[in-house]
């Protein structure tokens, strides 16, 4: 079984796997439209994590993990809790295209997608509003800023040829807001 990750699974799968490949799926765009009140946020301050939006002209880059034998049941149980119960995601089968062509055919992979029917679904917002929400959100897996920056780093280092304007626009918005958080009355008086 192959499992496709396009959010935190690209750097922290949390389950044992036999092999992994960087690549993409077609027909979906990655969007920070899913709320998170557990891993990267709280009930009071939901974080924003990614989901996929059907988009026939787009592709989303990530990592596919191959699980075999006893790994299958353990990884699916783990992911159904992490992504399904706690995250509100549904599962679909998609065609994964490995980055390394080597004559490989696309691989069928399982992917977790949050839909607008999900109670934690937040939907669209401006990049600036999403960045502002990410800055103030933190959950049991860490700060929401870490989630955004790790995802941007993954794209930059493993898929430099790929475009993800939504992701990088939010990163830019976050960086433009962040210096403001470090100014205090004391630091302003010193300048």
HELIX and SHEET records of a PDB file:
HELIX    1   1 UNK A    8  UNK A   10  5                                   3    
HELIX    2   2 UNK A   70  UNK A   79  1                                  10    
HELIX    3   3 UNK A   80  UNK A   85  3                                   6    
HELIX    4   4 UNK A  127  UNK A  135  1                                   9    
HELIX    5   5 UNK A  144  UNK A  158  1                                  15    
HELIX    6   6 UNK A  165  UNK A  181  1                                  17    
HELIX    7   7 UNK A  185  UNK A  190  1                                   6    
SHEET    1   A 6 UNK A   2  UNK A   5  0                                        
SHEET    2   A 6 UNK A  47  UNK A  66 -1                                        
SHEET    3   A 6 UNK A  19  UNK A  36 -1                                        
SHEET    4   A 6 UNK A  90  UNK A  98 -1                                        
SHEET    5   A 6 UNK A 107  UNK A 113 -1                                        
SHEET    6   A 6 UNK A   2  UNK A   5  1                                        
SHEET    1   B 2 UNK A 138  UNK A 139  0                                        
SHEET    2   B 2 UNK A 142  UNK A 143 -1                                        
END                                                                             
